[in-house]
Amino acid sequence: MSADRRTQAERSAATRQVLVAAGRTLFGQDGYGEVSTVAIADAAGVSRGAMYHQFTDKRDLFEAVFEDVERSLVETIGSAVAASGSTDPLDHLIVGCLAWLDASSEPEVQRIALLDAPAVLGWARWREIELRHTIGLVEATLAAAVEAGRIRDQAIRPLALVIVGAVDEAAQYLANFGDSPQEERDIRSVIEQLIAGLAIENF
């Protein structure tokens, strides 16, 4: 590939990146329905033509933004697990779910990942993307816990979906109704107990 073509590819990638960043900010603040393509292009400092060269429409851009949010969540969870210093996959699951709970309580993540993504992308596409990122990470950790003999051998995907549903619901509750530190501590305790209860000694 020539230097000119590489430069063009790099420019295209940079344009895509600034559009995703601008879309993430605006979608996170105002919600999908309130954000126009004109506003996104203006915030990114590019023309609408350049935006449509990268994305077919607003929905296509939103999907890229949702993927970006999911990647960020996986990075946040991974950093928390690494910082814990534990080698126990069940501990990893607890630490990761609590980190996910914290991150999912942020307004931007709430709006994009939990509120708008299922409606805009449809449940099937929303779930497909989550399976590649956050749910996939939970599944991998559960599989490691089974392999290590920490939890009973069982169907991994249904278990992962139940755990993810619990964390999502907990995040929604804290964002909308949790107005005291004690409520947050109680929710975190429930998540810890839910996952610790999977330990094989309980069977």
C-alpha positions as CSV (number, residue, x, y, z in Angstrom):
1,M,0.0,0.0,0.0
2,S,1.4,3.4,-1.0
3,A,2.1,6.2,1.6
4,D,-0.8,8.2,0.1
5,R,-3.3,5.4,0.5
6,R,-2.1,4.8,4.1
7,T,-2.6,8.5,4.8
8,Q,-6.1,8.4,3.3
9,A,-7.0,5.4,5.4
10,E,-5.6,7.1,8.5
11,R,-7.6,10.2,7.8
12,S,-10.8,8.1,7.3
13,A,-10.2,6.3,10.6
14,A,-9.6,9.7,12.4
15,T,-12.9,11.1,10.9
16,R,-14.8,8.0,12.1
17,Q,-13.2,8.3,15.5
18,V,-14.2,12.0,16.0
19,L,-17.8,11.2,14.8
20,V,-18.1,8.4,17.3
21,A,-16.8,10.5,20.1
22,A,-19.2,13.4,19.2
23,G,-22.1,11.0,18.8
24,R,-21.3,9.4,22.2
25,T,-21.3,12.7,23.9
26,L,-24.6,13.9,22.3
27,F,-26.4,10.6,22.5
28,G,-25.4,10.3,26.1
29,Q,-26.6,13.8,27.0
30,D,-29.8,14.1,25.0
31,G,-30.8,10.7,23.8
32,Y,-31.0,9.2,20.3
33,G,-34.3,10.8,19.4
34,E,-33.2,14.4,20.3
35,V,-29.9,14.4,18.4
36,S,-29.7,15.3,14.7
37,T,-27.0,14.3,12.2
38,V,-26.3,18.0,11.7
39,A,-25.6,18.4,15.4
40,I,-23.2,15.4,15.3
41,A,-21.4,16.6,12.2
42,D,-21.0,20.1,13.7
43,A,-19.8,18.7,17.1
44,A,-17.2,16.6,15.2
45,G,-16.1,19.4,13.0
46,V,-16.8,17.6,9.8
47,S,-19.2,18.0,6.9
48,R,-22.4,15.9,6.7
49,G,-20.9,14.5,3.5
50,A,-17.9,13.2,5.4
51,M,-20.2,11.8,8.0
52,Y,-22.3,9.9,5.5
53,H,-19.1,8.6,3.9
54,Q,-18.4,6.8,7.2
55,F,-22.0,5.9,8.3
56,T,-25.1,5.2,6.2
57,D,-27.4,7.0,8.6
58,K,-27.9,8.0,12.3
59,R,-28.7,4.5,13.4
60,D,-25.5,3.2,11.9
61,L,-23.5,5.8,13.8
62,F,-25.4,5.0,17.0
63,E,-24.5,1.3,16.6
64,A,-20.8,2.3,16.4
65,V,-21.3,4.5,19.5
66,F,-22.9,1.6,21.4
67,E,-20.0,-0.7,20.4
68,D,-17.6,2.0,21.7
69,V,-19.5,2.1,25.0
70,E,-19.3,-1.7,25.3
71,R,-15.6,-1.7,24.6
72,S,-15.1,0.9,27.3
73,L,-17.1,-1.2,29.7
74,V,-14.9,-4.2,29.0
75,E,-11.8,-2.1,29.6
76,T,-13.2,-0.8,32.9
77,I,-14.1,-4.3,34.1
78,G,-10.7,-5.7,33.0
79,S,-8.8,-2.9,34.8
80,A,-10.8,-3.6,38.0
81,V,-10.2,-7.3,37.9
82,A,-6.5,-6.8,37.2
83,A,-6.2,-4.4,40.1
84,S,-7.9,-6.9,42.5
85,G,-4.8,-9.1,42.3
86,S,-7.0,-12.2,42.7
87,T,-6.5,-15.4,40.7
88,D,-9.9,-16.8,41.6
89,P,-12.4,-16.6,38.6
90,L,-15.3,-16.3,41.0
91,D,-13.6,-13.3,42.6
92,H,-13.1,-11.9,39.1
93,L,-16.8,-12.2,38.5
94,I,-17.7,-10.4,41.6
95,V,-15.2,-7.6,41.1
96,G,-16.1,-7.3,37.4
97,C,-19.9,-7.2,38.1
98,L,-19.4,-4.5,40.7
99,A,-17.2,-2.5,38.4
100,W,-19.9,-2.9,35.7
101,L,-22.6,-1.8,38.2
102,D,-20.6,1.4,38.9
103,A,-20.0,2.1,35.2
104,S,-23.6,1.3,34.2
105,S,-24.8,3.9,36.8
106,E,-23.2,6.7,34.8
107,P,-25.8,8.7,32.9
108,E,-24.0,8.3,29.5
109,V,-23.9,4.5,29.8
110,Q,-27.5,4.4,31.1
111,R,-28.8,6.4,28.2
112,I,-26.9,4.7,25.4
113,A,-26.5,1.1,26.5
114,L,-29.6,0.4,28.6
115,L,-32.3,2.8,27.4
116,D,-31.7,3.7,23.7
117,A,-29.8,0.7,22.3
118,P,-32.5,-1.9,22.7
119,A,-35.1,0.5,21.2
120,V,-32.9,1.8,18.4
121,L,-31.1,-1.3,17.3
122,G,-33.8,-3.9,18.3
123,W,-33.4,-6.4,21.0
124,A,-31.7,-9.0,18.8
125,R,-29.0,-6.7,17.5
126,W,-28.5,-5.1,21.0
127,R,-28.0,-8.5,22.5
128,E,-25.7,-9.7,19.7
129,I,-23.4,-6.8,20.4
130,E,-23.5,-7.3,24.1
131,L,-22.6,-11.0,23.6
132,R,-19.4,-9.9,21.8
133,H,-18.4,-7.6,24.7
134,T,-19.8,-7.5,28.2
135,I,-21.9,-10.6,28.2
136,G,-19.1,-12.5,26.4
137,L,-16.7,-11.5,29.2
138,V,-19.1,-12.8,31.8
139,E,-19.5,-16.1,29.9
140,A,-15.7,-16.5,29.6
141,T,-15.3,-15.8,33.4
142,L,-18.1,-18.3,34.2
143,A,-16.4,-20.9,32.0
144,A,-13.1,-20.4,33.8
145,A,-14.9,-20.8,37.1
146,V,-16.4,-24.1,35.9
147,E,-13.0,-25.2,34.7
148,A,-11.4,-24.3,38.0
149,G,-14.0,-26.3,39.9
150,R,-15.3,-23.2,41.6
151,I,-18.9,-23.5,40.3
152,R,-21.0,-26.4,39.2
153,D,-20.8,-27.4,35.5
154,Q,-23.9,-26.0,33.9
155,A,-25.3,-24.1,30.9
156,I,-23.1,-20.9,30.8
157,R,-25.1,-18.6,28.6
158,P,-28.4,-18.7,30.5
159,L,-26.4,-18.1,33.7
160,A,-24.6,-15.2,32.2
161,L,-27.8,-13.6,31.0
162,V,-29.4,-13.9,34.4
163,I,-26.3,-12.3,36.1
164,V,-26.2,-9.5,33.5
165,G,-29.9,-8.9,33.9
166,A,-29.4,-8.6,37.6
167,V,-26.6,-6.1,37.2
168,D,-28.5,-4.1,34.6
169,E,-31.6,-4.0,36.9
170,A,-29.5,-2.9,39.8
171,A,-27.9,-0.1,37.8
172,Q,-31.3,1.1,36.7
173,Y,-32.6,1.1,40.2
174,L,-29.7,3.0,41.6
175,A,-29.9,5.5,38.7
176,N,-33.6,6.2,39.2
177,F,-34.4,5.5,42.8
178,G,-31.3,5.0,44.8
179,D,-30.8,8.2,46.8
180,S,-28.7,7.1,49.7
181,P,-25.3,5.5,50.2
182,Q,-26.9,2.7,52.2
183,E,-29.1,1.7,49.2
184,E,-26.0,1.5,47.1
185,R,-24.2,-0.6,49.7
186,D,-27.3,-2.9,49.9
187,I,-27.4,-3.4,46.1
188,R,-23.7,-4.2,46.0
189,S,-24.1,-6.7,48.8
190,V,-26.9,-8.4,46.9
191,I,-24.8,-8.7,43.8
192,E,-21.8,-10.1,45.8
193,Q,-24.1,-12.7,47.6
194,L,-25.7,-13.7,44.3
195,I,-22.4,-14.5,42.7
196,A,-20.8,-16.0,45.8
197,G,-23.8,-18.3,46.1
198,L,-22.7,-20.0,42.9
199,A,-19.7,-21.5,44.7
200,I,-19.6,-25.2,44.4
201,E,-19.6,-25.7,48.2
202,N,-23.2,-24.6,48.1
203,F,-24.3,-27.5,46.0
